Amino acid sequence: MPERENELYAWSAGSCRRILRFTKTPDFDTGVSEFQLEEEDCRETPDEILVVSCLAEDMDKRALACADGFPNQEYNLDQGDTEYESFQILVQDTGNPLGYTLWTKVDDFSASGPQDSHYVLDCRNQTLRFGDCIHGMAPQGEILVISMARTVGRAGNVKAGKIDRFEGLEPEDMAVYNRSDGHGGMGGGNPG
């Protein structure tokens, strides 16, 4: 099984702070992991604990950019075929290197005000856009991707008999094939 990395965030009153010290105890029988927080990270009881988990090799891809606070920022995702519904980001709070705010994904900025922490995800062009400071805020600080799934989209519409292997299994472990044509594959979920 591939190695996973974890980050924990204490969530209270609409913002969160990164928890630096914790111990993870996985239970391989149940597939559940228990996280024990160090005492100094437990000064207050958070509303929730947000666990961000990803493959160790992808951990460095989570930091999308360090935003400069200027209007109309746009960033390329460079991940390929991002699935719209799964995508979420945190933006670092200015003046607090451990504090972050969950920003809200919207279709456009038409209903966004200057204090709204909104962003637009364009899956077709694989870009993330922020407001002009009149319609949506401009972020300042580190932008972290905390949730994202990828899809092969239309490329998954393969002809019958074209799938003959399953990643992680040797051919002698299992016979793999698709009996019928793949269909219904689409782009990442929003038209862009």
C-alpha positions in Angstrom: 0.0 0.0 0.0 1.4 3.4 -0.9 2.7 5.6 2.0 0.4 8.4 3.0 1.2 11.7 4.7 -1.2 13.5 7.0 -1.8 17.1 8.2 -4.3 18.0 10.9 -6.1 21.3 11.4 -8.2 22.4 14.4 -11.4 23.9 13.1 -13.3 26.6 15.2 -15.4 29.6 14.3 -14.9 29.5 10.5 -11.1 29.3 10.6 -8.5 26.6 11.4 -5.0 26.3 12.6 -2.5 23.7 11.7 -1.7 21.2 14.4 2.1 20.6 14.3 2.5 17.7 16.8 0.4 14.5 16.8 0.9 10.8 16.8 -1.0 8.5 14.3 -1.8 5.0 15.2 -3.3 3.0 12.3 -5.4 -0.1 12.8 -4.7 -2.2 9.7 -7.6 -4.6 10.5 -10.3 -1.9 10.5 -8.6 0.6 8.2 -9.1 3.3 10.9 -6.4 5.5 12.2 -6.4 7.2 15.6 -4.7 10.6 16.0 -3.4 11.7 19.5 -2.7 15.4 19.8 0.2 16.8 21.8 -0.8 18.7 24.9 0.1 22.2 23.7 -2.1 21.7 20.7 -5.1 21.0 22.9 -5.4 24.3 24.7 -8.9 24.8 23.4 -11.4 22.2 22.2 -11.9 22.7 18.5 -15.4 22.3 16.8 -13.8 19.7 14.4 -10.5 18.3 13.4 -9.8 18.4 9.7 -7.5 15.6 8.5 -5.8 16.1 5.1 -4.3 12.9 3.8 -2.5 12.3 0.5 0.1 10.1 -1.0 3.6 11.0 0.3 4.7 11.7 -3.3 1.9 14.3 -3.8 2.5 16.2 -0.5 4.6 18.9 -2.2 1.8 19.5 -4.8 -0.7 20.6 -2.2 0.8 24.1 -1.8 -0.6 25.7 -5.0 0.9 29.2 -4.6 1.8 32.0 -2.3 -0.9 34.6 -3.1 0.2 38.2 -3.2 -3.1 40.0 -2.3 -3.5 41.7 -5.7 -6.9 41.5 -7.5 -7.7 39.0 -10.3 -5.2 36.3 -9.3 -5.2 33.2 -11.5 -3.3 29.9 -11.0 -2.9 26.9 -13.2 -3.6 23.6 -11.4 -1.2 21.5 -13.5 -2.8 18.4 -12.2 -4.9 17.4 -15.1 -8.7 16.7 -15.2 -9.6 18.0 -11.8 -13.1 16.8 -10.6 -15.2 19.9 -9.7 -17.2 18.7 -6.7 -14.2 17.3 -4.7 -12.0 20.4 -4.9 -11.4 22.5 -1.8 -8.8 25.0 -0.6 -7.5 26.7 2.5 -5.8 30.1 2.4 -3.3 31.1 5.0 -4.4 33.9 7.3 -2.3 37.0 7.1 -0.2 37.5 10.2 -0.8 33.9 11.5 1.5 31.3 9.8 -0.5 28.5 11.4 -4.0 29.9 10.7 -6.0 29.1 7.6 -9.5 29.9 6.2 -11.6 27.5 4.1 -12.6 29.4 0.9 -15.9 28.8 -0.9 -16.1 27.7 -4.5 -18.6 29.6 -6.6 -19.6 29.4 -10.3 -18.8 33.1 -10.8 -18.3 36.3 -8.8 -21.6 38.0 -9.7 -23.0 37.6 -6.2 -19.6 38.0 -4.3 -18.9 41.1 -2.2 -15.5 42.5 -1.3 -15.3 40.5 2.0 -16.4 37.1 0.4 -13.7 34.4 0.5 -14.7 33.0 -2.9 -12.9 31.4 -5.8 -13.9 30.0 -9.2 -12.6 26.7 -10.4 -12.5 26.3 -14.2 -12.0 22.5 -14.8 -12.0 22.9 -18.6 -8.9 25.2 -18.4 -7.5 23.8 -15.2 -7.4 27.2 -13.5 -8.3 28.7 -10.2 -9.4 32.4 -10.2 -9.9 34.8 -7.3 -11.9 38.1 -7.1 -11.1 41.6 -8.0 -11.5 42.9 -4.4 -15.0 44.3 -5.4 -16.5 41.0 -6.4 -14.7 38.5 -4.2 -11.6 38.9 -2.1 -8.0 38.5 -3.3 -6.0 36.0 -1.2 -2.7 36.8 0.5 -0.7 33.9 1.8 -0.2 30.3 1.1 -3.0 28.5 -0.9 -3.3 24.8 0.1 -5.3 22.3 -1.9 -7.0 20.1 0.8 -9.3 18.0 -1.3 -9.1 17.0 -5.0 -9.9 14.1 -7.1 -8.9 13.6 -10.7 -10.7 11.9 -13.6 -9.6 10.6 -16.9 -12.9 12.1 -18.3 -13.6 11.2 -21.9 -10.3 9.3 -22.2 -12.0 6.6 -20.0 -14.5 5.8 -22.8 -12.5 2.8 -24.1 -13.5 0.0 -26.4 -14.4 -3.4 -25.1 -11.3 -5.6 -24.4 -8.9 -2.7 -24.1 -8.4 -2.8 -20.3 -6.1 -5.7 -19.5 -4.3 -4.7 -16.2 -5.0 -3.2 -12.8 -2.4 -1.0 -11.3 -0.6 -2.7 -8.4 -1.4 -6.2 -9.5 0.8 -8.5 -11.5 -0.8 -10.2 -14.5 -0.6 -13.6 -12.9 -2.6 -12.3 -9.8 -5.8 -11.6 -11.6 -7.4 -11.6 -15.1 -8.6 -8.1 -15.9 -10.7 -7.1 -18.9 -13.7 -4.9 -19.8 -16.6 -6.8 -21.4 -18.2 -3.8 -23.0 -17.3 -0.3 -24.3 -16.8 2.4 -21.6 -19.3 5.2 -21.9 -20.4 8.4 -20.1 -17.0 9.8 -19.4 -17.0 13.6 -19.2 -14.7 16.4 -18.2 -14.1 17.4 -14.6 -17.7 18.4 -13.8 -18.1 22.1 -14.5 -18.2 23.6 -17.9 -15.6 26.3 -17.0 
